[in-house]
Amino acid sequence: MRTPNSLEKRHLASLKSLREHDDIHLTEERRTKIGPSFSELVPFSKFEREWNELHLDPDAFEGALRFAIGASWGFSASGEELAGEYSIPSPLEIMMQHASPLARSLKDPFQRAFAAQLRAMDSDAFAGGGFTTYVRMDPTTPHQEIWFNELLGIGGPPHPYGFVKLNLSYKKYLETLVLTKGIYGWQYLFSDISFNDSAIRHHREGLSRGLQVFPDMFPDHDFTELQQRLEARL
């Protein structure tokens, strides 16, 4: 029987905190059994022929989650209303994904190749908030990029509209999710976009409220970095 690693324990505790908090309504949740890690799935070419030379950054993938986990939640108390969701696939689920149909619809060769390398690592699988976070499986680099897709009004050439690169590694994304609980729009805290941008301004109020009440709701966590990142982007 496999035992949870450090990050897996933190995610299980985070999900439990959502489930047991008196003011949070957990509408959906998912957690699968522990399965193989990314390193146990090599060679990756058995999933995609183009991945014969794919090497995942050990610092970003080792010790990450080996199960799927997710939640959709809402919070309403003292005049505050917040919501969030996340749905993290297991490593096997990520590697078994096919390229997005978007890759076939794009005319630009670079954009088509870029989209074909994306595999979903977080999404709005429950409430349908309209976002997907991708890890880019690029065989030409040892450091996998993380891309967020939600709104067509951001990003642009040379990449497709709607895609924003995050300043996070795969593992750091999962670590940060323990803090954010998937509150809508948190990913932009790790982008180069200002919350004064009209396309994402609607996320500013929710994140501001969330980072005000989260320290009292989850006193075991330190939200200082997230608060500083929000302030720097206002």
C-alpha positions in Angstrom: 0.0 0.0 0.0 1.4 3.4 -1.0 1.5 6.1 1.6 0.9 9.8 0.8 4.0 12.0 0.3 4.3 15.4 1.9 2.5 17.4 -0.8 -0.3 14.8 -1.0 -0.8 15.0 2.7 -1.1 18.8 2.4 -3.7 18.5 -0.3 -5.7 16.0 1.6 -5.7 18.3 4.7 -6.7 21.2 2.4 -9.6 19.3 1.0 -10.6 18.3 4.6 -10.5 22.0 5.7 -12.9 22.9 2.9 -15.2 20.0 3.8 -15.3 20.8 7.5 -15.4 24.6 7.5 -18.8 25.7 8.8 -19.1 28.6 6.3 -18.0 26.7 3.2 -20.4 24.8 1.1 -18.5 22.0 -0.7 -20.6 21.2 -3.8 -18.3 18.7 -5.4 -15.2 16.8 -4.5 -13.0 14.1 -6.0 -10.0 12.1 -4.9 -8.7 8.9 -6.5 -6.3 6.3 -5.1 -2.5 6.9 -5.3 -1.2 5.7 -8.6 2.1 5.9 -10.5 4.3 9.0 -10.4 5.6 10.6 -13.6 8.9 8.9 -13.2 7.2 5.5 -13.1 5.5 6.2 -16.5 8.7 6.4 -18.6 9.2 6.0 -21.5 6.8 8.8 -22.4 6.9 7.8 -26.0 4.3 5.1 -25.3 1.8 7.9 -24.8 3.0 10.1 -27.7 5.6 9.2 -30.3 6.9 12.8 -30.3 7.8 12.4 -26.6 10.7 10.1 -27.2 13.0 12.9 -26.1 10.7 14.3 -23.4 12.4 14.7 -20.0 10.4 16.2 -17.1 12.2 18.5 -14.7 12.8 16.4 -11.5 12.6 19.4 -9.3 9.2 20.2 -10.6 7.7 16.8 -10.9 9.2 14.5 -8.2 7.2 14.5 -5.0 4.2 15.9 -6.8 0.7 14.4 -6.6 0.2 10.8 -7.7 -3.6 10.9 -7.4 -6.4 13.1 -8.8 -8.0 15.5 -6.5 -10.5 18.3 -6.8 -13.3 20.4 -5.3 -15.9 23.0 -6.0 -16.9 25.3 -3.2 -18.8 28.4 -2.2 -18.4 30.7 0.9 -21.0 33.1 2.2 -20.7 34.8 5.6 -20.7 38.4 7.0 -21.6 39.8 3.6 -18.8 38.0 1.9 -19.4 35.7 -1.0 -16.5 33.7 -2.5 -16.2 30.7 -4.7 -13.5 28.5 -6.3 -12.8 25.1 -7.8 -9.9 23.0 -9.0 -9.6 19.6 -10.6 -6.1 18.1 -10.7 -5.6 14.9 -12.8 -3.3 12.2 -11.8 0.0 11.8 -13.7 -1.4 8.9 -15.7 -4.5 10.9 -16.6 -2.3 13.8 -17.8 -0.1 11.6 -19.9 -3.0 9.8 -21.5 -4.6 13.0 -22.7 -4.7 13.6 -26.4 -3.8 17.0 -27.9 -6.5 19.6 -27.7 -8.7 20.0 -30.8 -7.6 23.6 -30.7 -4.3 22.4 -32.2 -6.1 21.3 -35.4 -8.1 24.5 -35.7 -5.2 27.0 -35.6 -3.7 28.1 -38.9 -0.4 29.5 -37.7 2.3 26.6 -37.5 3.9 27.9 -34.3 0.5 28.2 -32.5 -0.6 24.8 -33.8 2.6 23.1 -32.5 2.3 25.0 -29.2 -1.3 23.9 -28.6 -0.5 20.3 -29.5 2.0 20.2 -26.6 -0.5 21.3 -23.9 -1.9 18.9 -21.4 -4.5 20.0 -18.8 -3.3 19.9 -15.2 -6.2 21.8 -13.6 -9.6 22.8 -14.9 -13.2 23.8 -14.2 -14.4 20.2 -14.3 -17.2 20.8 -11.7 -18.9 24.2 -11.8 -17.6 25.1 -15.3 -15.9 28.4 -14.4 -14.3 28.5 -17.8 -10.6 27.9 -17.2 -7.9 25.4 -17.8 -4.3 25.3 -16.7 -1.9 23.4 -18.9 1.6 22.0 -18.6 3.5 22.3 -21.9 5.1 19.0 -22.8 7.9 20.3 -25.0 10.6 17.7 -25.8 13.1 20.5 -26.6 13.4 21.8 -23.1 13.9 20.3 -19.6 11.8 23.0 -18.0 8.1 22.6 -18.6 6.1 25.8 -18.9 2.7 26.3 -17.2 0.0 28.1 -19.2 -3.4 29.4 -18.1 -6.3 29.8 -20.4 -9.6 31.5 -19.5 -10.4 34.7 -21.5 -9.9 35.5 -25.2 -9.2 39.2 -24.3 -5.7 38.5 -23.0 -2.5 37.2 -24.4 -1.9 37.0 -28.1 0.7 36.4 -30.8 3.0 34.6 -31.1 0.8 32.4 -28.9 -3.0 31.9 -29.4 -5.3 34.5 -27.7 -6.4 33.6 -24.2 -3.2 31.9 -23.1 -1.1 33.4 -20.3 2.2 32.0 -19.1 2.4 31.6 -15.4 5.6 32.2 -13.3 5.2 28.8 -11.6 6.6 25.3 -12.0 4.3 22.3 -12.1 5.0 21.4 -8.4 4.9 25.1 -7.3 1.4 25.4 -8.8 0.2 22.4 -6.8 1.9 23.8 -3.6 0.2 27.2 -4.2 -3.2 25.6 -4.7 -3.1 24.4 -1.1 -3.2 28.1 -0.1 -5.6 29.5 -2.7 -8.1 26.6 -2.5 -8.8 27.3 -6.2 -10.4 30.7 -5.6 -11.3 32.0 -9.0 -8.6 34.1 -10.7 -5.7 33.2 -8.4 -3.5 32.1 -11.3 -3.2 35.7 -12.4 -1.3 36.5 -9.2 1.6 34.6 -11.0 1.3 36.3 -14.3 2.5 39.6 -15.7 -1.0 41.0 -16.1 -2.4 43.8 -14.0 -5.7 43.4 -12.4 -6.5 46.8 -13.8 -6.7 45.2 -17.2 -10.4 45.3 -18.1 -10.4 41.6 -19.1 -9.6 40.3 -15.6 -10.8 43.2 -13.5 -13.8 41.1 -12.3 -11.4 38.8 -10.4 -9.8 41.7 -8.5 -12.7 42.1 -6.0 -13.0 38.4 -5.2 -9.3 37.9 -4.7 -9.1 41.0 -2.5 -12.0 39.7 -0.3 -10.6 36.2 -0.3 -7.1 37.2 0.8 -8.7 39.3 3.6 -10.8 36.5 5.1 -8.5 33.5 4.4 -6.1 34.2 7.2 -8.9 33.9 9.7 -10.5 31.0 8.0 -7.2 29.0 7.6 -4.9 30.3 10.4 -2.3 27.6 9.8 -1.3 29.2 6.4 0.7 32.3 5.6 -1.0 34.4 2.9 1.6 37.2 2.9 3.1 36.4 -0.5 -0.3 36.2 -2.2 -1.4 39.5 -0.6 1.8 41.1 -1.8 1.4 39.8 -5.3 -2.1 41.1 -5.5 -1.0 44.5 -4.2 1.7 44.7 -6.8 -0.8 44.0 -9.6 -3.4 46.6 -8.7 
